[in-house]
Amino acid sequence: MSSAKKKAIISACILGEYCRYDGKTKKIHDVVEAYKDYEIIPFCPEAPLFGTPRERINVVDVDGKERIITDETNRDVTELLREEIESFCKMHPQADAIVLKSKSPSCGYGTTPILDSEKNILRYGNGIAATILEEKYKDVTIKDELL
């Protein structure tokens, strides 16, 4: 029997890293405790690309396609984020659990507001990372921090 620990990909802000757009953290002790026996792989696709703190991003429906748009400068950063997330997945091809930050434009899993061009909420869906992680880790259950 292998002695290797199970691996959990967890949103870095939930783990206590100061990586959110506002420079803060959203540490959730229950998540840290629930996965204490796992090898933890912190995940934040935004911080390496845009720094901390940074301009807020949103998921915006543009002609029927979900795009990641910066809040103030209106810059489309979808492809930058996609490349960062796919690179992360290549570096970490195996995971036994994934826990993501709810409502995040990157990590929200069914809880992310999808906006129109006027910033009105059209519906709720996945952040870009949640969608890609769901595709790449087909056999892994994805949860949000509420467990």
C-alpha positions in Angstrom: 0.0 0.0 0.0 1.3 3.4 -0.9 2.2 5.8 1.9 1.8 8.8 -0.3 -0.6 11.4 1.0 -3.8 12.3 -0.8 -3.6 15.7 -2.6 -6.0 18.5 -2.2 -6.1 21.6 -4.4 -7.5 24.4 -2.3 -8.0 28.1 -3.1 -5.1 29.9 -1.5 -7.2 32.6 0.2 -9.1 29.9 2.1 -5.8 28.6 3.4 -4.9 32.1 4.8 -2.8 33.5 2.0 -3.1 37.2 1.4 -3.8 36.9 -2.3 -7.3 38.3 -2.8 -7.9 41.3 -5.1 -8.2 43.5 -2.0 -5.0 42.2 -0.4 -6.9 40.3 2.2 -7.5 36.6 3.1 -10.6 34.6 3.7 -9.0 31.9 5.8 -11.5 29.2 6.8 -10.2 27.1 9.7 -12.8 24.3 9.0 -11.4 23.7 5.6 -7.8 23.7 6.8 -8.8 21.3 9.5 -10.8 19.0 7.2 -7.8 18.6 4.9 -5.0 18.5 7.5 -4.0 14.9 6.5 -3.7 15.9 2.8 -0.8 17.3 0.8 -2.2 20.8 0.2 -1.7 22.4 -3.1 -2.6 26.2 -2.8 -4.3 27.6 -5.9 -4.8 31.2 -7.0 -4.6 31.9 -10.7 -5.1 35.7 -10.3 -2.2 36.6 -7.9 0.7 35.4 -10.1 -0.7 37.3 -13.1 -1.9 40.5 -11.6 -0.3 40.8 -8.1 -2.0 41.6 -4.8 -3.8 43.9 -4.3 -5.2 44.2 -7.9 -8.1 45.4 -9.9 -11.2 43.4 -9.4 -12.4 41.1 -12.2 -15.8 39.8 -13.2 -17.3 37.1 -15.4 -19.2 39.0 -18.1 -21.5 37.5 -20.8 -20.2 39.0 -24.0 -22.3 37.9 -27.0 -23.2 34.6 -25.3 -19.7 33.8 -24.2 -18.4 34.2 -20.6 -15.3 36.4 -20.5 -13.2 37.6 -17.6 -13.2 41.4 -17.7 -11.3 43.8 -15.3 -13.7 46.0 -13.4 -12.2 49.5 -14.0 -10.1 49.2 -17.1 -12.5 46.9 -18.9 -9.6 44.6 -20.1 -10.4 41.1 -21.2 -8.0 38.8 -19.3 -9.7 35.5 -20.2 -6.9 34.0 -22.1 -4.2 35.0 -19.6 -6.1 33.3 -16.9 -6.9 30.2 -19.0 -3.2 29.8 -19.8 -2.3 30.2 -16.1 -4.9 27.7 -14.9 -3.9 25.1 -17.6 -0.2 25.5 -16.7 -1.2 24.8 -13.0 -3.1 21.7 -14.0 0.0 20.4 -16.0 2.2 21.0 -12.9 -0.3 19.2 -10.7 -1.9 16.4 -12.8 -3.3 14.4 -9.8 -5.7 15.6 -7.1 -8.0 13.7 -4.8 -10.0 16.7 -3.6 -10.6 20.3 -4.8 -12.0 23.1 -2.6 -12.6 26.5 -4.2 -13.7 29.9 -2.9 -17.4 30.5 -3.6 -18.5 33.5 -5.6 -15.0 34.1 -7.0 -14.8 35.0 -10.8 -12.0 32.5 -10.9 -12.9 29.8 -8.4 -16.7 30.1 -7.8 -18.4 26.8 -8.4 -22.0 27.5 -9.4 -22.0 30.6 -7.2 -20.2 33.2 -9.4 -22.3 36.1 -10.6 -22.4 36.2 -14.4 -22.9 39.8 -15.4 -24.0 41.7 -18.4 -22.1 44.7 -19.8 -23.9 47.0 -17.3 -22.8 44.8 -14.4 -26.3 43.4 -13.7 -26.4 39.8 -12.6 -27.8 37.6 -15.3 -27.3 34.3 -13.6 -24.9 32.3 -11.4 -22.4 29.9 -12.7 -18.7 28.8 -12.5 -15.6 31.0 -12.4 -13.1 30.3 -15.2 -10.9 28.1 -13.0 -13.8 26.0 -11.7 -14.8 25.2 -15.2 -11.3 24.3 -16.3 -10.6 22.2 -13.1 -13.9 20.4 -13.7 -12.7 19.5 -17.2 -9.2 18.5 -16.1 -10.0 16.6 -13.0 -13.2 14.7 -14.2 -13.2 12.1 -11.4 -12.6 14.6 -8.5 -15.5 16.1 -6.6 -15.2 19.9 -6.4 -16.6 21.6 -3.3 -16.7 25.2 -2.2 -15.5 26.4 1.2 -18.8 25.6 2.8 -18.0 21.9 2.4 
